[in-house]
């Protein structure tokens, strides 16, 4: 039997998923984001199936706005390809 998951506080909604992602090397931010999304029963993002369109089809301004929304540093100096790379690797 696996040991119980550590309680990471109220900010982490699915402690077991968070721990598994951290052990795989994911950042704390990314692990928390995924664990919290999986804990939501009304999470429509997985049902959407990536239908927002490929980043290559977005305008640079749309990519910039998305980068600003998620807090990517240095976005104002990035061209379209750099913004795409930063968004995919955030």
N, C-alpha and C positions, 0 to 999 in steps of 0.2 A: 504494500500500500504506500502511495506517495505521501510525503509529509505535507501538512497543510500549508497553504500559501501564506506568505508574510502579508500583514495588513499594511498597505502603503498609504493609508489615510483616505479621506473622503474624495480627494481629487482623482484617484484611480478607481474606476468602476469595476474592473475585472482584474484582480490581482494575479491570478494564475497566468492569464495571457500576457500581462505586463512582464512578469518574471521570465516567462519563456522567451519573449522577444529580447529582453535585456541579455539573457544568456546567449542568444544568437548574435549578439553584438550591436543591436539597434540602439540608437540614442535614447535617452530618457524621454525626450520630447516625442519622438516618433512612437516609441513603445506605449506611452500614455495615450497618444492620439488614437492608435489602433485599438488598444484595450478598451478605451471609453466608447469608441464607435461600435465595437462588437457587443458591448453591454447594453446598448440601446436596442429595444425591440422594434422601434419605429424607424430604424435607420434605413432610409431609402437609397443611400448611396450605393450599396451593394446591389440592390435591385435594378438600379439605373444601368448598370453594366457598362460604364464608361462612355455613355452617349453624349458627352459634352463636346466631342470633336477633338481631333488631334491638335496638339499645341502648334504644330507647323501651320495649321489653318487659321490660327488666331492672329490678330494684328499685334504689333509690338506694344501698342497702348494697352490692349487687353491683357497681354502677358505681364506688363508692368503693374497694372492694377492688381492682378492676382498675386504677384510677388510682394506688393505692398501690403495686401491683405494678410499674408502669412508671415510677413516680417523678414524678408530676405534683404540683408545688408548689401549695399553697393549697387542696387538695382538701377539707379539713375544713370550709371556709367556703362550699363550692359547693353549690348546689341540684342537682336531677336534670338539668335542662336545661343548666346550666353544666358539669356533669361529662361529659355527652354531647358537648358542643362541645369540651371539652378533650381527650377521648379521640380524637375524630375528627381533631383538628388536631395531635395529638402527633407 
